[in-house]
Amino acid sequence: MGARWDIFCSVVDNYGDIGVTWRLARQLAAEHGLAVRLWVDEPAAFLRLCPQAAAGQESWLLAGVEVHHWPKDFLAVEPADVVIEAFACTLPENYVAAMAARASKPLWLNLEYLSAEDWVAGCHGLPSPQPGGLQKFFFFPGFTEGTGGLLREADLLPRRRAFQADGAARQAFLDSLGIQPLAGARLISLFAYENAGLAPWLDALAGAGEATQLLVPRGRIEADLCRWLGVDSLEEGGSWRRGNLQLHLLPFLSQPDYDLLLWSCDFNAIRGEDSFVRAQWAGRPLLWHIYQQEEGAHWDKLDAFLDCYCGSLSPPAAAALKALWHAWNGQGDMGAAWAGFLAQENRLTEHAEAWCVAQATRPDLAAALVQFHRNWLSCAA
């Protein structure tokens, strides 16, 4: 019998944390044949990502994964062979005690947030001694050698390219959302936190010479959209026209459908960690709304990624992309930055695919975790 894995997820950033852990759990089960339990403290967030799960239950068996509600009063369970503490959530005390009581101690991994900062490779895989004879290892996803890589299913890129090459498949998906593409229109997806940069960007899109359709899954950006449109509320499935901008409000999408949305668009504005990675695999230019941290700590993370991502770009293209990302995150003029992006759009579109290809040459996160466990077992033998 293969190793059993437990993944613990505390929902902090709406859907980023559960989005990553749910994808990881499914991939570990599907591609590596592992018995996986996913523990989530806010089942409502999971249910939105996975609408086929029946509400009102405490556990589900989906895609080969046991998903369990992680209650405040955690009942005693037998610990798994590999325990992933996602994003520094704190494991239940009685679960840690049970880990320490095992004759063969489990591998304890703290799966960290994704970052391109220089220090990440130096900390990846480092042990941290814990009470009770346990050791916890820090596991960092990343974009470079010496990190844990990115979540990527084995067939992800072939599926994405086949979809993007199939106009009928793209149209069928858009039809399912009630979207009829306008002739020559640029399709943009928007998934963001509340953002003061939204109004000037929408003004620029509305006043542009070419048509834009903005596809917006339901979320926190809706209040800003209402203010710009001058309406009290938005109806799901509705559309609104101003100048050359047509805005569509979509339902909140499941992960597979959100991937198809990213693949269907020419440009993707995204937020959080899960959609950030999925937008990169879409092979399209992207705009990241980073989660703000105290004292501006998120800027180091944002600029580290931009430096990494823009490393092979020409100075004008790199400057245009950096200006756009900075403006979207509160430092700059979004209208002027969008004009700068458009001047470099062809080059940045080519680069988005090249970046995707380069990242896909490295081991994916799930495979890296499995290999880390194998190496740990070999060292312990």
C-alpha angles and dihedrals in degrees: 000000000000126000119286117230130202120195119192119201128184109194107233108144100041101253107352097086097042090040092059096042094046091052091046093049092050093049094048089053098042102040103027101033094234129156103240132185119191116201115198126180095205109045091180090070091050092049091056091053092044108035093173089071112098115243121234096042130114096215141021137192107217133158089352093304128114107223115195135184109246102217125197089245098053115203118226114268133168109265120242126242091251120034121193116198099196118217096347095299110162115249118229111272094233090051091053089048090053090050090054091048093057115106089221106042117226124240106258116203128184103207104208132206118274116264139159094208116134095242094060097082090051092055098040111113096007116147126233116198113229133191118276096039093292128137126204121203126206112231117192125192111216153154101247141057112284094041133089098258128224133301107266127155114225094248098037100107096042090050092048094049093047090051094048090049092051110077092184092055091050092048092047090054093047089047089056087059093046093250121143108187114231117232110274094356123148111233115217127180119210125200112157149137119253104301133189089200093065099083097054090046092051089047089054092048093048092050096045124114093238130057122259129193113201113203111200123185111209114275148105095320093069096091091055090049090052092053092050093048093043094234133125097228144358124235117223109249092022127126133206129196128209119165109312094341123097112189121200126190110213129192118261103277133224115242095260091050092045089055089053090050091053090048092049096054132080093217132018128206108196142168140204125022106289097052090040091062095040091052090055091053088052090071093226132116111274141196118209124209100200122210107257118240132195118280091011095287090149091070092069089053093046095048093044090058093045091052090051096043095045096045095109097035125105113258093253093050093045091048092050094051094045091049091051094049092046092050092048089053095050108275112099147008110304095199094053092042091054090052088052091051092051090055088059099032098116093051093045092049090054090047093052091061093043090052090050092051092048094049091049091062089071126077113271121244097255092050090047091053092050091048091049089055091050092050091048091052091050092052091048094050 
